[in-house]
Amino acid sequence: MWSHTMTVQDYQDLIDRGWRRSGKYVYKPIMNKTCCPQYTIRCHALKFQPSKSHKKILKKMNKFISKGELPKGQGDGEPMDSVCEEAGPREPSKMCQSEVKCAASIDIQKEVATCPAITEVQTEVVDVTPPISEASGKDLVSVIHGRTTATAPKPGVGADSSRPPCRKAKELRKERRLQKEQMRHDADGVSSIVSPTPLTSTQTDQPKLLEDFISESLPDSSRCLEFRRFLCDSPLEAEYSPDGPEMGYGSFHQQYWLDGRIVAVGVIDILPTCVSSVYLYYHPDFASLSLGSYSALREIAFTRQLQKQSPKLSYYYLGFYIHSCPKMRYKGQYRPSDLLCPETFVWVPIERCVPHLENSRYARFNQEPGAGDVRMLKDVGRALVLYRRTVMPYAAYSRKRKGSSDETEVRQYASLVGQDCAERILLYRS
């Protein structure tokens, strides 16, 4: 469903029923039908103890901060939808207020003793593209020293003249995109205003022109639009409470700086009982620092810091745990943690869930007799709808719209969000 605006309590209740947001798009996997069931996972931040591998990551970052040497090889291989990486000079955390959604500075020295202090700065959500600059001399030297020397290639017979010349994947993607746009415009009866793709050196056997380099460096407008919808737009309304976090509740961006340049940005939601990790993107030069795992440790410490201000805020949500996908199992290493039962929506320790998932991709974790969904739909007529700028129960809407054929759709929506949310959230009806 598309959420135009939403309170943080509504979203808290939704993610506790297996929902998740991507920008303003809020979705819930059909667990017993999808090929890879996605179980909501949360970590008990206050009880978390770093494992040996976590301590190794923290020490690796400390060594980088103190000596400026990037470790050889790749990181621990976790996907980029985890959290974020930070590194920076040892100076007090700084913070600048933005309009609705921004990041929070934290004093994590008391929480993770081996974690170095860095500078974290709040920013407006609409400005999240990191101005990545060239590597500093110190970092550049360490990168060069980390490279291996390539051996001379063996002599060969050259390119196969019977095959077409190779083309860059970027050129092929751009050409396919332009062809699709042309076809779409033609189908709509609209003349295309897209400039033709410039001929490249592989097509003309001529040196690449200045215009070719410039056109390649221009941003892809469709990607920029997708990036903004995914990471910048949020339906969550900013809220403040006397017993809540100092920066309030809502969607935030955390910037991480190193030697005066931004190296990573983490997107998080601060909700009534948790910090929910949304996404991370970072400079690829620092991938060997295990950025996702390192930033997860930082955000767990951040959750513990917020809990001192807001006692109810004690959980760290890592998104979805997918046991059938080995690359996504790393989220289960942040313990103690729970998985959400897909049928009763009760939290169950992950140690009790894994044996079920070893036998079947889809499993009901809560095996207590008679257990059920305490917030299951009881009366669809009480679900609130917004019709012609008027808020009314669905029962009243049905009487106004005699012969309405959307009851099946509304009933499905209300059963997925639960009775409580159905009576608070306004479902738009045209």
C-alpha positions in Angstrom: 0.0 0.0 0.0 1.1 3.6 -0.6 1.3 5.6 2.6 0.8 9.4 2.1 1.4 10.0 5.8 1.7 7.8 8.9 2.3 8.2 12.6 5.3 6.4 14.1 3.0 4.4 16.4 1.0 3.1 13.3 4.3 2.1 11.6 5.5 0.4 14.8 2.3 -1.7 15.0 2.7 -2.5 11.3 6.3 -3.8 11.5 5.2 -5.8 14.5 2.8 -7.6 12.1 5.5 -8.2 9.4 5.2 -5.0 7.4 8.1 -3.0 6.0 8.6 0.3 4.2 10.6 1.2 1.1 10.2 5.0 0.9 6.4 5.6 1.2 5.6 2.1 -0.2 4.6 -0.2 2.7 4.5 -3.9 2.0 4.0 -7.3 3.7 5.3 -10.6 2.2 2.8 -13.4 1.8 4.8 -15.8 3.9 3.3 -19.1 3.1 3.4 -18.4 -0.7 6.7 -16.6 -1.3 9.7 -18.7 -2.3 11.9 -17.0 0.3 9.9 -16.2 3.5 11.1 -13.0 5.1 10.8 -13.0 8.9 10.9 -9.8 10.9 13.9 -9.8 13.2 14.7 -7.7 16.2 17.7 -7.6 18.6 17.6 -7.0 22.3 19.9 -4.0 22.3 20.3 -3.8 26.1 21.3 -7.5 26.4 23.5 -7.6 23.3 27.1 -8.8 23.7 29.5 -8.6 20.8 30.8 -12.0 19.5 34.4 -12.7 18.6 33.8 -11.8 15.0 32.2 -8.5 16.1 35.1 -7.7 18.3 37.4 -8.4 15.4 35.6 -6.0 13.2 35.8 -3.3 15.9 39.5 -3.9 16.3 40.0 -3.7 12.5 38.3 -0.3 12.4 40.4 0.9 15.4 43.6 -0.1 13.6 42.5 1.7 10.5 41.7 4.9 12.5 45.0 4.8 14.3 47.3 3.8 11.5 45.3 4.6 8.3 45.8 1.2 6.8 43.0 -0.5 5.0 42.9 -4.3 5.5 43.5 -6.4 2.4 40.7 -8.3 0.8 37.0 -7.8 0.9 34.8 -7.4 4.0 32.6 -10.0 5.6 30.3 -10.0 2.6 27.0 -8.8 4.2 24.6 -7.2 1.8 24.3 -3.4 1.7 20.8 -3.4 3.1 22.3 -3.7 6.6 23.3 -0.6 8.4 26.2 1.9 8.0 29.9 2.4 8.5 31.6 5.3 10.2 35.1 6.5 10.8 36.6 9.8 11.6 38.9 12.0 13.7 38.6 11.9 17.4 36.5 14.9 18.2 33.2 15.5 19.9 30.1 14.4 18.0 28.4 17.3 16.2 24.7 17.7 15.3 22.7 20.2 13.2 18.9 20.2 13.3 17.0 19.6 10.1 13.3 20.0 9.3 11.8 16.5 9.9 14.2 13.7 9.3 17.8 13.8 10.4 20.4 11.8 12.2 21.4 11.8 15.9 24.8 12.2 17.4 25.7 9.6 20.0 28.2 9.0 22.7 28.9 5.4 22.3 32.3 5.3 24.1 30.5 4.0 27.2 28.6 1.4 25.2 31.3 -0.1 23.0 34.7 0.4 24.5 36.6 -0.6 21.4 34.6 1.5 19.0 36.4 4.7 17.9 34.7 8.1 18.2 33.7 9.8 14.9 31.8 12.8 13.8 28.2 12.2 13.0 26.2 15.1 11.5 22.4 15.4 10.9 21.2 16.4 7.5 18.0 17.1 5.6 16.6 14.0 4.0 16.3 15.6 0.6 20.1 16.0 0.5 21.6 12.5 0.9 23.9 12.1 -2.1 27.4 12.0 -0.5 29.9 14.4 -2.0 32.6 11.8 -2.3 36.0 13.4 -2.9 39.3 11.9 -3.9 41.0 9.8 -1.2 43.4 11.6 1.1 47.1 11.0 0.6 47.2 8.8 3.6 44.4 6.6 2.4 45.6 6.6 -1.2 49.0 5.3 -0.2 47.6 2.5 1.8 45.3 1.5 -1.1 48.2 1.4 -3.5 50.3 -0.7 -1.1 47.5 -3.1 -0.8 47.4 -4.0 -4.5 49.0 -7.0 -6.0 51.4 -6.9 -9.0 49.9 -8.4 -12.1 52.0 -10.9 -14.1 52.5 -10.3 -17.8 49.9 -12.0 -20.0 50.9 -14.8 -22.3 51.0 -14.0 -26.0 47.9 -14.9 -27.9 46.3 -14.6 -31.3 44.3 -11.5 -30.7 40.6 -10.8 -30.9 38.3 -13.1 -32.8 37.4 -11.2 -35.9 34.3 -13.4 -36.5 32.6 -12.1 -33.4 31.1 -8.6 -32.9 33.2 -6.2 -30.9 32.7 -6.2 -27.2 30.7 -3.3 -25.7 30.5 -2.0 -22.2 27.5 -3.2 -20.1 26.8 0.5 -19.3 26.3 1.3 -23.0 24.1 -1.7 -23.5 21.9 -0.8 -20.5 21.6 2.8 -21.7 20.7 1.6 -25.2 18.0 -0.7 -23.9 16.6 2.0 -21.7 16.3 4.5 -24.6 14.7 1.8 -26.8 12.1 1.1 -24.1 11.4 4.9 -23.7 11.1 5.2 -27.5 8.6 2.2 -27.6 6.6 3.7 -24.7 6.4 7.1 -26.4 5.4 5.5 -29.7 2.7 3.5 -28.0 1.3 6.6 -26.3 1.3 8.5 -29.6 3.9 11.0 -28.3 7.0 11.9 -30.2 10.2 11.0 -28.5 12.3 13.9 -27.1 15.2 11.6 -26.0 18.5 12.4 -27.6 19.9 9.5 -29.6 22.8 7.6 -28.0 26.1 9.0 -29.2 28.2 6.6 -31.3 31.0 5.2 -29.2 34.5 4.3 -30.1 33.5 0.6 -30.3 30.9 1.5 -32.9 33.0 3.9 -35.1 36.6 2.7 -34.4 37.2 6.4 -33.7 38.7 7.9 -30.5 36.0 8.7 -27.9 35.0 12.3 -28.1 34.8 14.8 -25.2 31.0 14.8 -25.6 31.0 11.0 -25.1 32.7 11.3 -21.7 30.4 14.1 -20.6 27.3 12.2 -21.6 28.5 9.1 -19.7 29.1 11.2 -16.5 25.6 12.7 -16.5 23.3 11.1 -13.9 20.6 8.8 -15.0 17.4 10.7 -14.2 15.4 7.5 -13.7 17.9 6.3 -11.1 17.9 9.6 -9.3 14.1 9.5 -9.1 14.2 5.9 -7.8 16.9 6.9 -5.2 14.8 9.8 -3.9 11.6 7.6 -3.6 13.5 4.8 -1.9 15.8 6.6 0.5 14.6 10.2 0.8 10.8 10.1 0.9 9.2 8.8 4.1 5.6 8.7 5.3 6.5 9.1 9.0 5.5 12.2 10.7 8.1 13.8 13.1 6.9 13.5 16.7 8.3 14.7 20.0 7.5 13.5 23.5 8.7 14.5 26.9 9.8 11.0 27.6 11.1 10.4 24.1 14.5 10.8 22.4 15.9 14.4 22.3 15.8 14.4 18.4 12.2 13.0 18.4 10.7 10.2 16.4 10.7 9.8 12.6 13.0 9.0 9.7 16.6 9.9 9.9 19.8 10.0 7.9 23.1 9.4 9.6 26.2 10.8 7.9 29.6 9.4 8.7 32.7 11.5 8.0 36.4 10.7 7.7 39.0 13.4 7.4 36.4 16.0 6.3 34.6 13.9 3.7 31.5 11.8 3.9 32.1 8.1 3.5 28.7 6.5 4.4 25.1 7.3 5.0 22.7 5.1 7.1 18.9 5.5 6.9 17.0 4.6 10.1 13.6 5.0 11.6 13.3 5.9 15.3 10.0 4.5 16.5 8.3 4.2 20.0 10.0 1.0 21.0 12.9 0.5 18.5 15.4 1.8 16.1 14.7 0.3 12.7 17.5 0.0 10.1 16.3 0.9 6.6 19.4 1.0 4.4 23.1 1.8 4.1 25.2 3.1 1.3 28.9 3.7 1.5 32.1 4.5 -0.5 33.3 1.2 -2.1 36.9 2.1 -1.1 36.0 1.1 2.4 34.3 -2.1 1.7 37.1 -4.1 3.3 36.2 -2.7 6.7 33.1 -4.8 7.0 31.0 -1.7 7.0 27.6 -3.3 7.4 28.5 -5.3 10.4 30.5 -2.4 12.0 27.6 0.0 11.5 25.1 -2.5 13.0 27.2 -2.5 16.1 27.1 1.3 16.2 23.4 1.4 15.8 22.9 -1.1 18.5 24.9 1.2 20.8 22.8 4.1 19.5 19.7 2.3 20.5 21.1 1.8 24.0 21.9 5.5 24.2 18.3 6.4 23.2 16.9 3.9 25.8 18.4 6.1 28.6 16.1 8.9 27.4 13.1 6.7 26.4 12.8 3.5 28.5 10.4 1.8 26.1 12.9 2.1 23.2 15.0 -0.9 23.7 15.0 -3.0 20.5 17.0 -2.8 17.2 15.2 -4.0 14.1 17.4 -5.4 11.3 14.6 -5.7 8.7 13.9 -9.2 7.4 15.7 -12.5 8.3 15.7 -14.9 5.4 16.9 -18.3 6.5 16.6 -19.9 3.1 19.1 -17.3 1.8 22.6 -18.0 3.3 23.8 -14.5 2.6 21.0 -13.1 4.8 21.6 -15.3 7.8 24.2 -12.9 9.2 21.4 -10.9 10.8 20.8 -13.8 13.2 24.3 -13.3 14.7 23.2 -10.2 16.6 21.9 -11.9 19.7 19.8 -12.2 21.8 17.3 -11.8 19.0 13.7 -12.8 18.1 11.8 -13.7 15.0 8.2 -12.7 14.5 5.7 -15.6 14.2 3.9 -15.2 10.9 0.6 -16.4 12.2 0.3 -15.3 15.9 2.6 -12.2 15.6 4.4 -13.2 18.8 8.1 -12.8 19.2 10.0 -16.1 19.6 13.8 -16.4 20.4 15.7 -17.2 17.2 17.2 -20.3 18.8 13.7 -21.9 18.9 12.9 -20.8 15.4 16.0 -22.1 13.5 15.2 -25.9 13.9 11.7 -25.3 12.3 13.4 -23.3 9.5 15.8 -26.2 8.9 12.9 -28.4 8.1 10.7 -26.0 6.2 11.1 -22.6 4.7 7.8 -21.5 6.1 7.1 -22.2 9.7 4.8 -21.1 12.6 7.1 -20.4 15.5 4.6 -20.0 18.3 3.5 -23.6 19.1 1.5 -22.8 22.3 -2.0 -24.4 22.2 -4.8 -22.0 21.4 -2.4 -19.2 20.6 -3.7 -16.8 17.9 -3.5 -13.3 16.6 -4.8 -11.0 19.4 -5.2 -8.2 16.9 -7.0 -10.2 14.3 -9.8 -8.5 12.3 -13.1 -8.8 14.1 -15.3 -6.2 12.4 -14.4 -4.8 9.0 -17.3 -2.3 9.4 -15.2 -0.4 12.0 -12.3 0.1 9.6 -11.9 3.8 8.8 -11.9 5.1 5.3 -11.5 8.6 3.7 -14.2 9.2 1.2 -14.7 12.6 -0.5 -12.6 14.3 2.2 -14.8 12.8 5.0 -13.7 10.2 7.5 -16.2 7.5 8.2 -16.4 3.8 9.2 -16.4 1.4 6.3 -20.0 0.4 7.3 -21.2 4.0 6.7 -19.2 4.1 3.4 -20.9 0.9 2.2 -24.3 2.4 2.9 -23.4 5.5 0.9 -22.0 3.4 -1.9 -24.8 0.9 -2.4 -23.7 -2.1 -4.4 -20.0 -1.4 -3.6 -17.8 -4.2 -4.8 -14.7 -3.5 -2.8 -15.5 -5.3 0.5 -13.2 -8.2 -0.4 -10.3 -5.8 -0.9 -11.0 -3.8 2.2 -11.4 -7.0 4.3 -8.0 -8.3 3.1 -6.4 -4.9 3.9 -7.9 -4.8 7.4 -6.9 -8.4 8.2 -3.3 -7.7 7.2 -3.0 -4.5 9.3 -5.0 -5.8 12.2 -8.1 -4.5 13.9 -6.3 -1.7 15.8 -4.6 -0.2 12.8 -7.7 -0.6 10.7 -9.5 1.6 13.2 -6.8 4.3 13.2 -5.4 4.4 9.6 -7.5 6.0 6.9 -8.0 3.9 3.8 -8.6 6.2 0.8 -11.6 5.3 -1.3 -12.4 7.1 -4.5 
